[in-house]
Amino acid sequence: MEETLVTVRRGIRTEIFSTGWMAFEFLVALYSGITAGSILLVAFGLDSCLEIIAGGTLIWRLRKEARGASTATIQRAERRSSLIVGTVLVLLALYVVGVSAVNLVTHQTAEASWSGLAIAGASVVLMPLLTLRKRALGRQLHSAALMEDGMCNITCAYMAGTVLVGALLTLLFNWWWADSVAALVLVYFIASEGWEALQTGLGHGEA
């Protein structure tokens, strides 16, 4: 019991750090995207905002577990949060498709953003480390939610890599279409994550 409590506290500290980073990532990416006119960075920032919601839910869940809340209570809260996050992710995917299509038609060009490149580069390095940490803790606690949150970090790493590619192509070659095309690539990750969250929230696939 004491060992489980120690692991739960480690999980809480990991989620607090992760959520704090996502808040920083959200602010930098959103500011950089608006300043540079980059739908790619804006989408990256908005996804980080959703990760904050997910992280906050996990912190609440782990604290409930640390205080001895029932499994049923925790599972109900997780399903509600999954429904909210999944719905917003799907709406975000539709937003990215719409804005990217308009930018491609109007030949809208994004400006180079060094701050955007920096935050994406840092996320490419940090996110896989957080994934390994959360999956290890999730296995110890038998928490599918914590392990799935770790997979969200991997999705964030893929998205950060896409941001880097799109921003570098725009910066080095001035390809006006690179930002919008790379943003459309993000739609796959965003929509997949959103659909999975919706299925979890609706209870599909449960025994």
Secondary structure, DSSP 8 states (H G I E B T S, - for coil): -HHHHHHHHHHHHHHHHHHHHHHHHHHHHHHHHHHHT-HHHHHHHHHHHHHHHHHHHHHHHHHHHHTT--HHHHHHHHHHHHHHHHHHHHHHHHHHHHHHHHHHHHT------HHHHHHHHHHHHHHHHHHHHHHHHHHHHT-HHHHHHHHHHHHHHHHHHHHHHHHHHHHHH--TTHHHHHHHHHHHHHHHHHHHHHHHHHTTT--
